Structure formats: C-alpha cells, structure tokens
Amino acid sequence: MATNVISSLGLYGMIAAGGAMGACLRYFISQLTMQWFGKGFPFGTLIVNILGSCMIGIIYGLIESEYVGAHPWRTFLSIGFIGALTTFSTFSLDTLLLMQQGAWLKAGTNVLLNLLCCLAAAWLGIKLIMMKG
C-alpha cells in the first residue's frame, strides 16, 4: 500500500513538473507571437495548439508502434507538458472575445484554423512515427 502511494506521488510529481514546463513554454510562445504579430489575432494559442497536437500524435504513434511502453515519461509528456502547453480554455476565450468585438471573420478563422490545423498536426505526428516502423 505504501509503495503504491509513493509510486503515485512520483507520478503526480512527473505530471506537475511537465505541467510547469509546458505552461512556461506556452507563455513564452504567446509573448513571442504578440511581439511578432501583435494582438489582432490569437496566433500564440493557435501555435501551441498545433504544436501540442503534433506532439501528442507523435507520442501516440510511439505507443502504437511499441517504441514506448507504459513509462512515467509518457505521463510527464502527454498529461503534464502537452496538457499545460495546449489550451482549449484560452482558445475559447480568444474566440469569444473576437466575437464580442464583432470580429466574426477572425473568430471563425480562429475556430477553423485550430480545428483543421490541430487535427492535421496530430495526424502528421502519428504518420511520422508510423513511417519509421
């Protein structure tokens, strides 16, 4: 029993560490894209969602190809790092704010780009790994 608790605490620690790193990278990317492109469109959220979708596709491909098994690093990356890096809540708020500003075309573009690009990135991530197998 005590070993399971310690093991669980270690796993939660891995998730927390990955989450901290993912959240920091998300903030860095958001700040960088605001400097490059301004605040007129939520490029930072779009970029982290595409990046995270590709990464989760790669991890899934590694698991399905049996390159990676049930290992704490998998949890660190998929739940912790990618979970904190990507953000559906920020995507939702960005889109809502665009709608409230009357920027309906930008809001629709944001929804379509996040949906299509993230699905394509996840597919690409899986295909990149499956090609090697």
PyMOL commands that set and color helices and strands:
alter all, ss='L'
color gray80, all
select helices_A, chain A and resi 2-37+43-64+72-85+88-100+104-132
alter helices_A, ss='H'
color red, helices_A
deselect
rebuild
show_as cartoon
